[in-house]
Amino acid sequence: TGFDSDNSSGDFSEANHKVPEMLDLDPHESNRTGKHNGETEIQENGIKRHRTSLPAPMFSRSDFSVWSILKKCIGLELSKITMPIVFNEPLSFLQRITEYMEHIYLINKACSHADPLERMQAVAAFAVSAVASQWERTGKPFNPLLGETYELTREDLGFRFISEQVSHHPPISAFYSEGLNKDFIFHGSIYPKLKFWGKSIEAEPRGTITLELLKHNEAYTWTNPTCCVHNVIIGKLWLEQYGVVEIVNHSTGDKCVLNFKPCGLFGKELHRVEGYIQDKHRKKLCVIYGKWTECLWCTDPTTYETYKKSEKRGGEQKKKSVSEDDIKSENDEADDMPEVQDTVQFIPGSKLLWRINCRPPNSSQMYNFTSFAVSLNELEKGMEAILAPTDCRLRPDIRNMENGNMDVASKEKERLEEKQRAARKERAKDEVEWHTRWFHQGTNPYTGTPDWLYSGGYFDRNFSDCPDIY
């Protein structure tokens, strides 16, 4: 695709070896049933083949101006602003959260390691991979309706996942996933605070993410970096992640500190991630570097410092003088997308922790979805009978948008939002409090901070008391 690192070296993600249906297939053969919700094809090895394209191509946004909507919202919370459907992508935010699981092989790798340092390295790679699918994903996911859910069971990947929209104002999404082999639990609650700053939209992460490795009796917690979409008024949209992510192993006291670097002057730091793992005595055990859009490597601190000093000496010899006028001119254009084509500079002796999967060849016509994302809204034959009636796959606005019926999708979106408002008014009139179905408010056992915890029981499939939200 041009966005992942050079695979000619022979280094591929383990997911490409373990999961045949995740490989890029010919888009012309992607739906042999001829229906997006037809019966799923079974490969010779018995694994389901998930679809590799959407029913309809992405709708053009070129004729629409986001400025007419956002000019009154500078500095305000965007969760209450109604956006035209053309700026969406045909997935709910609950499905977007599920994309954390695309690189689940890293959790499996963490579970298999006996060395706690190697486990932390795998967990750090998993935390970075969780945001990698957002690269070039400038479409806005649908805001989940209160009570909306999404489930995903992937026997081939060894996990099952359930999420629920537990609050509407503020919008909070809670999720829980577990390994089918009872080897891990992954859970958390997400409250992205969105703000518009004139040229960009910033999503500040809130909520704790927790990964428990049951075999090792370990728990790791972290919070995602800040995500920012630039050029929302004019120019080509581009996205960056920045901020410090701290991953804490609450059993050993080890900590991984990852610095997602902001673009910076001349775009030199665009997409870069640098950090280190330290033990409970604050001794650096290894250095991690790479790009969240490409790959992640680790090396020992001495090797890293030696390389950096050598690089600096070489750079000083080649450095050109930069005038104040040049810096001012560059700052004036700082919100344009930097033309940076270089990949991660490999430090000899480094170990590859993670590499991004190649995207489907037709990804640009499918909202820049990954192969994993393309399959998330797939409605297989017989699935509707066993899903909760609140599942995202049953949302008519998302389904119609996916099928290319934009006018119908827009009308359905308005109808669902009005139905949600009417239900809220009715509850207020009768003084009835909303009760979540699958999660409850509590305290994260490792951080002591407020969190939403899974109540259990979803996979017993007793959906008799689910709300009517569609």
C-alpha positions in Angstrom: 0.0 0.0 0.0 3.0 2.3 0.4 2.1 2.9 4.1 3.7 -0.3 5.6 7.4 -0.9 5.7 9.3 -2.8 3.0 8.4 -6.5 3.2 11.2 -7.4 0.9 13.3 -8.1 3.9 11.3 -11.2 4.6 9.9 -9.9 7.9 6.2 -10.3 8.0 3.6 -10.0 10.8 2.8 -13.3 12.4 -0.8 -12.7 11.6 0.0 -13.2 7.9 1.2 -16.7 8.7 -1.5 -17.7 11.2 -4.6 -16.3 9.7 -5.2 -17.2 6.0 -8.4 -15.2 5.7 -6.6 -12.0 6.7 -4.4 -12.1 3.6 -5.3 -9.7 0.7 -7.4 -11.5 -1.8 -8.4 -10.5 -5.3 -11.2 -7.9 -4.9 -13.1 -9.4 -7.8 -13.3 -12.7 -6.0 -14.1 -11.2 -2.6 -17.8 -12.0 -2.5 -18.3 -15.3 -4.4 -21.8 -15.6 -2.9 -22.8 -12.3 -4.6 -24.3 -11.0 -1.4 -22.7 -9.1 1.4 -24.8 -11.0 3.9 -24.7 -14.3 2.2 -23.5 -17.6 3.6 -19.8 -17.3 4.6 -17.5 -19.4 2.5 -15.5 -22.1 4.2 -11.9 -22.7 3.1 -10.4 -26.1 2.7 -8.7 -25.8 6.1 -12.2 -25.3 7.7 -11.7 -21.7 8.6 -14.3 -19.1 7.6 -13.3 -16.8 4.8 -14.5 -13.3 5.7 -15.4 -10.8 3.1 -12.6 -8.7 1.6 -14.6 -5.8 0.1 -17.7 -3.7 1.0 -20.9 -3.9 -1.0 -20.5 -0.3 -2.4 -17.5 2.0 -2.8 -16.9 5.0 -0.6 -19.1 8.1 -1.2 -17.2 11.2 -2.3 -16.9 14.0 0.2 -15.5 16.5 -2.3 -18.9 18.4 -2.7 -19.4 18.9 1.0 -18.0 21.6 3.3 -17.4 20.7 6.9 -16.7 24.4 7.7 -20.4 25.3 7.3 -21.1 23.0 10.2 -18.0 23.5 12.4 -17.5 27.2 12.3 -19.8 27.7 15.2 -18.2 25.0 17.3 -14.6 26.2 17.8 -13.4 25.1 21.3 -16.7 23.2 22.0 -17.4 19.6 22.8 -18.3 17.9 19.5 -20.2 14.9 20.8 -23.4 16.9 20.7 -23.0 18.2 17.2 -24.9 16.4 14.5 -22.7 15.8 11.4 -23.9 14.9 7.9 -23.6 11.2 7.2 -21.2 11.9 4.3 -18.4 12.5 6.9 -19.0 9.1 8.5 -17.6 5.7 7.8 -20.0 2.7 7.8 -19.0 1.4 11.3 -20.1 2.2 14.8 -17.5 3.5 17.3 -18.1 0.2 19.1 -16.9 -1.6 16.0 -13.9 0.7 15.8 -13.0 -0.3 19.3 -13.0 -3.9 18.3 -10.1 -3.2 15.9 -7.9 -3.3 18.9 -8.1 -7.1 18.4 -6.6 -7.0 14.8 -3.1 -7.9 16.1 -4.2 -10.3 18.8 -1.2 -12.5 17.9 0.8 -10.0 20.1 -1.3 -10.9 23.1 -0.8 -14.6 22.3 3.0 -13.9 22.1 2.9 -12.1 25.5 1.1 -15.1 27.0 3.8 -17.5 25.6 6.9 -15.7 26.9 8.4 -16.8 30.2 10.5 -13.6 30.5 8.6 -10.6 31.9 10.6 -8.2 29.7 9.6 -10.0 26.6 6.0 -10.0 27.8 6.1 -6.2 28.3 7.6 -5.8 24.8 4.7 -7.7 23.3 2.2 -5.7 25.3 3.8 -2.5 24.2 3.6 -3.6 20.6 0.0 -4.5 21.0 -0.8 -1.0 22.5 0.8 0.7 19.5 -0.9 -1.7 17.0 -4.3 -0.8 18.5 -4.0 2.7 17.0 -2.4 1.7 13.7 -5.7 1.0 11.9 -6.5 4.7 12.2 -3.9 5.6 9.7 -5.7 7.5 6.9 -9.0 6.8 8.5 -10.4 10.3 8.4 -14.1 9.2 8.3 -16.0 9.6 11.6 -17.5 6.4 13.0 -21.2 6.5 13.9 -21.9 7.6 17.5 -23.4 4.5 19.3 -26.9 4.8 20.5 -27.5 4.3 24.3 -27.7 0.6 24.9 -26.1 -0.3 21.5 -23.9 -3.4 21.6 -21.4 -5.2 19.4 -20.1 -8.7 19.7 -17.4 -10.5 17.8 -16.3 -14.1 18.1 -13.3 -15.2 16.1 -12.5 -18.9 16.8 -9.7 -18.7 14.2 -8.1 -15.9 16.2 -9.0 -17.3 19.6 -11.1 -14.6 21.2 -14.6 -13.2 21.8 -15.5 -9.6 22.3 -18.5 -7.7 23.6 -19.1 -3.9 23.9 -21.9 -1.7 25.0 -22.7 2.0 24.9 -23.2 2.6 28.6 -23.7 6.4 28.6 -24.8 8.9 26.0 -23.9 12.2 27.7 -21.0 11.9 28.2 -20.6 9.2 25.5 -18.9 6.2 27.1 -18.2 2.8 25.5 -17.3 -0.2 27.6 -15.8 -3.4 26.2 -14.7 -6.8 27.4 -12.8 -9.5 25.5 -11.5 -12.9 26.6 -9.3 -15.6 25.1 -11.2 -18.7 24.1 -8.4 -20.7 25.8 -8.9 -18.7 29.0 -5.4 -17.2 28.7 -6.2 -13.5 28.8 -8.9 -10.8 29.6 -8.9 -7.5 27.8 -11.3 -4.8 29.0 -11.8 -1.1 29.4 -14.0 2.0 28.9 -13.4 4.7 26.4 -14.6 8.3 26.6 -13.0 10.3 23.7 -13.4 14.0 24.3 -13.6 15.7 20.9 -12.7 19.4 20.3 -12.5 21.6 17.2 -9.6 24.0 17.0 -10.2 25.8 13.7 -8.1 23.8 11.4 -8.1 20.5 13.3 -10.3 18.1 15.3 -8.6 16.6 18.4 -9.8 13.5 20.2 -8.4 13.4 23.8 -8.5 9.9 25.1 -10.1 9.1 28.4 -10.7 5.8 30.1 -8.4 3.0 31.2 -7.4 0.0 29.1 -6.6 -3.2 31.0 -5.0 -6.4 29.8 -4.7 -9.4 32.1 -2.4 -12.3 31.3 -4.1 -15.0 33.4 -1.3 -17.6 33.1 1.3 -15.2 34.5 -1.1 -13.5 37.0 -0.2 -10.1 35.5 -2.2 -7.0 34.7 -1.2 -4.1 32.4 -3.0 -0.8 32.2 -2.6 2.2 29.8 -4.4 5.1 28.1 -4.3 5.7 24.3 -2.5 8.8 22.8 -4.3 11.9 21.6 -5.6 11.7 18.0 -5.8 14.8 15.8 -7.2 15.2 12.3 -5.8 18.2 10.4 -7.0 20.2 7.5 -10.7 19.8 8.2 -11.5 23.1 6.5 -9.3 23.0 3.3 -6.6 20.8 2.0 -5.9 17.1 2.3 -7.0 15.5 5.6 -4.2 13.9 7.5 -4.0 12.3 11.0 -1.4 12.2 13.7 -1.2 10.7 17.2 0.7 12.3 20.0 1.2 12.2 23.7 2.9 9.9 26.3 1.5 6.5 26.9 2.5 4.7 30.1 2.0 0.9 30.3 2.3 -0.4 33.8 2.7 -4.0 34.9 1.0 -4.0 38.2 2.5 -7.3 39.2 6.2 -6.6 38.6 6.3 -2.8 38.8 7.8 -2.7 35.3 6.7 0.3 33.2 6.9 1.1 29.5 6.9 4.8 28.6 6.0 5.5 24.9 6.3 9.0 23.4 4.0 9.4 20.4 5.8 12.4 18.9 3.9 15.4 17.4 4.7 16.2 13.8 7.1 19.0 14.7 9.0 21.4 12.4 9.5 20.2 8.8 7.5 17.0 9.7 10.6 15.1 10.8 8.9 13.5 13.8 5.7 12.5 12.0 4.2 9.2 13.3 7.4 8.5 15.3 7.2 6.5 18.5 10.1 6.3 21.0 10.3 5.0 24.5 11.7 2.6 26.9 10.9 -0.2 29.4 12.2 0.2 32.9 12.0 -2.0 36.0 10.6 -1.1 39.4 13.9 0.5 40.3 13.7 2.7 37.2 16.6 1.0 35.4 16.1 1.1 31.7 15.9 -2.4 30.3 15.4 -1.7 26.6 14.6 1.1 24.2 11.6 1.0 21.8 11.4 3.0 18.5 9.5 3.0 15.3 6.4 4.5 13.7 2.8 3.6 14.6 2.0 3.6 10.9 4.8 1.1 10.1 6.6 -1.0 12.6 8.2 -1.1 16.1 11.7 -2.3 17.1 13.5 -2.6 20.3 17.2 -2.6 21.3 19.3 -2.3 24.4 19.9 1.2 25.8 23.6 1.2 25.2 23.3 0.3 21.6 20.6 3.0 21.1 22.6 5.8 22.8 25.7 4.9 20.8 23.8 5.0 17.5 22.1 8.3 18.4 25.5 9.9 19.2 26.9 8.7 16.0 23.9 9.9 14.1 24.1 13.3 15.7 27.8 13.7 14.8 27.0 12.9 11.2 24.0 15.1 11.2 26.0 18.2 12.5 28.3 17.9 9.5 25.5 17.9 7.0 23.3 20.5 8.8 22.3 23.5 6.9 21.7 26.9 8.4 18.0 27.8 8.9 17.1 31.5 8.9 14.3 32.9 11.1 12.4 33.6 7.9 12.5 29.9 6.9 11.2 28.9 10.4 8.4 31.5 10.2 7.5 30.3 6.7 7.4 26.6 7.9 5.3 27.5 10.9 2.8 29.2 8.6 2.4 25.9 6.7 2.5 23.6 9.7 -1.1 22.5 9.2 -0.4 21.2 5.7 0.3 17.6 5.4 4.1 17.1 5.5 5.7 15.4 2.5 7.7 12.8 4.5 8.5 9.6 2.7 11.3 8.1 4.9 10.7 4.9 6.8 12.1 3.9 10.2 15.9 4.0 10.4 16.9 0.5 11.5 19.5 0.3 14.3 21.7 -2.8 13.9 21.0 -5.5 16.4 17.3 -4.4 17.0 14.5 -6.9 17.3 11.3 -6.5 15.4 8.3 -6.3 17.7 5.5 -5.6 15.3 4.8 -4.7 11.7 1.6 -3.3 10.2 -0.5 -5.6 8.0 -0.8 -4.7 4.3 -4.2 -3.2 3.5 -6.5 -4.6 0.7 -5.6 -3.3 -2.8 -9.0 -1.6 -2.9 -8.7 0.0 0.6 -8.9 3.6 -0.7 -12.3 2.9 -2.1 -13.4 1.4 1.3 -12.8 4.2 3.7 -9.2 3.0 4.0 -10.3 0.0 6.0 -8.0 -2.8 6.9 -8.9 -6.4 6.0 -10.1 -6.8 9.6 -12.2 -3.7 9.6 -13.9 -4.7 6.3 -15.3 -7.9 8.0 -16.7 -6.2 11.1 -20.1 -5.3 9.8 -20.6 -8.5 7.8 -24.0 -10.1 8.5 -23.7 -13.8 7.8 -26.6 -16.0 7.1 -28.3 -17.1 10.3 -26.4 -14.5 12.4 -29.4 -12.2 12.9 -31.3 -14.9 14.8 -28.6 -15.2 17.5 -27.4 -11.6 17.8 -28.7 -9.3 20.4 -31.3 -7.0 18.9 -29.1 -4.0 19.9 -26.1 -5.2 17.8 -24.4 -2.7 15.5 -24.9 -5.0 12.5 -28.6 -4.4 12.7 -28.5 -0.6 12.6 -30.3 0.5 9.5 -28.4 3.7 8.9 -25.0 2.0 9.0 -26.3 -0.9 6.8 -27.7 1.5 4.2 -24.5 3.5 4.1 -22.5 0.4 3.6 -24.8 -0.5 0.7 -24.4 2.9 -0.8 -27.9 4.1 0.0 -26.9 7.5 1.4 -30.3 9.2 1.3 -31.9 6.3 3.1 -29.0 6.1 5.6 -29.3 9.8 6.4 -33.0 9.5 7.0 -32.6 6.4 9.2 -29.8 8.2 11.2 -32.2 11.1 11.9 -35.0 8.7 12.8 -32.8 6.7 15.3 -31.6 9.9 16.9 -35.1 11.3 17.3 -36.2 7.9 18.7 -33.4 8.1 21.3 -34.3 11.7 22.3 -38.0 10.7 22.6 -37.1 7.7 24.8 -34.9 9.9 27.0 -37.8 12.4 27.5 -40.2 9.6 28.3 -37.8 8.3 31.0 -37.4 11.8 32.5 -41.1 12.3 32.5 -41.7 9.0 34.4 -38.5 9.5 36.5 -37.2 6.2 35.3 -33.4 5.7 35.4 -31.5 4.1 32.5 -29.9 0.7 33.4 -27.1 -0.7 31.4 -27.4 -4.4 30.4 -24.0 -6.0 30.3 -21.7 -3.6 32.2 -21.8 -1.8 35.6 -20.0 1.1 37.1 -17.2 0.2 39.4 -13.5 0.7 40.2 -10.6 -0.6 38.2 -9.0 -3.1 40.6 -5.5 -2.1 39.5 -5.6 1.7 39.1 -8.3 2.4 41.7 -9.9 4.8 39.2 -13.6 4.7 38.1 -14.3 2.2 35.4 -17.0 0.2 33.7 -16.8 -3.6 34.4 -18.3 -6.5 32.6 -21.3 -8.0 34.5 -21.1 -11.3 32.6 -23.9 -13.3 31.0 -23.9 -11.9 27.5 -22.9 -15.2 25.8 -25.8 -17.0 27.6 -27.9 -15.2 24.9 -30.8 -14.2 27.1 -31.8 -11.0 25.2 -35.4 -10.8 26.5 -34.9 -7.5 28.3 -32.8 -5.7 25.7 -34.1 -2.2 24.9 -35.7 -1.4 21.5 -33.3 1.2 20.1 -33.6 0.6 16.3 
